[in-house]
Amino acid sequence: MHRVVSHRHLSRTAVVAIACLAVAAGAAMPATAASSPWTVVPSADPSVQAQDKLTAVAVVNSGDVWAVGKSGVASSIIENWNGSTWTLSSHPDPGTSVNELNGAAATSASDVWAVGQTSTASGGTQPLVEHFNGTAWSTVPAPSASSNDQLLAVAALSPTNAWAVGTSNFASTLIEHWNGTAWSVVTGPSLPGAHTVLLNSVAIDNASDIWAVGQESLLDANGGFCNATLAEHFNGTTWSTVATPQSTTTCNVFSSVAVTSTSDAWAVGNAGGASLTEHWNGTTWSTVSNQGGTNATLNGVTELSPNDVWAVGNGNRSGSGTSLTLHWNGTSWTTVPSPGGSQGGALSAVADVPGSNTLWVAGDQINNAQTNISQTLVLRNTTG
């Protein structure tokens, strides 16, 4: 089972705002709250004067974890946990002005993927796909469907079966498949009436049970555009759109999805400025209340079991910076204290170590309001 959760945040945040919403690595440091199960693990930063941000995390095992992101706009970040420290990993940055990595997935120590976008000579963007073979990172060709394509997430089932999703010119979804030899564009369902479309996350249960979620901007009653949650499912043959609850008064976005079976999946995001959690029971998606509160969004989710689900994001909560972690125990969602940047930042993604209770979270933190320079942030929870 592969609960791969990864996605890009800047593109999604920009669309939401427009459409609907007004360093050396070392030992782990304790969380600020004594009751918190999370600890800050020092991560690597390529620059002390840039906007460094980790957007995705992928786990091979307890001694082999990958995190990806970006440093500013022109440089991407890849770093690795070897069981004791986080270190930067050398990798290609083919674009001259844009290189960003938004998603990561791994099936083994010699099969790790990172996806995003890179600049083109004509001023647009094209998919950026990089692969680690156990020794080195290299770029892998990926097709474009337009002059402005981005891959926002990736999930892998095996070395011959991986999926990446994103947006094609923000006008349609972009879905690509890896068959062990090459990446190819796969036709997704038609979305009539959609103005802006993104798939922000993808998760795999098995080869015939795959979910991708995101957002589509639709014309609202006031003549403007408002984001609606978007869920698409692959049954082993075709992709189809699956209905999700929609509000008539707020704009809604799915940021991340996790799945453990055909009757158990979670999607998280934002609904009118408040954290959003929805559950799939095998028949329908339904909204489940949570304690994330208003002025909050959930960016990542992972599911260890039907009674053990974690979601991470950011929110304005006194005394805890802006980090937000929620836990589902099979009955309800509760807020769990978590450390973060004293002046801002966000938790972008969460992944669990297979066969254990250990969780890794990647994001960014701002500790100096005057400089507003962000640094990478990694949290670990060993109690599940």
PyMOL commands that set and color helices and strands:
alter all, ss='L'
color gray80, all
select helices_A, chain A and resi 10-19
alter helices_A, ss='H'
color red, helices_A
select strands_A, chain A and resi 38-40+52-61+64-71+75-81+86-88+99-108+111-119+125-132+137-139+149-158+161-168+172-178+183-185+197-206+209-219+225-234+239-242+252-261+264-271+274-280+285-287+296-305+308-315+323-328+333-336+344-352+359-366+374-381
alter strands_A, ss='S'
color yellow, strands_A
deselect
rebuild
show_as cartoon
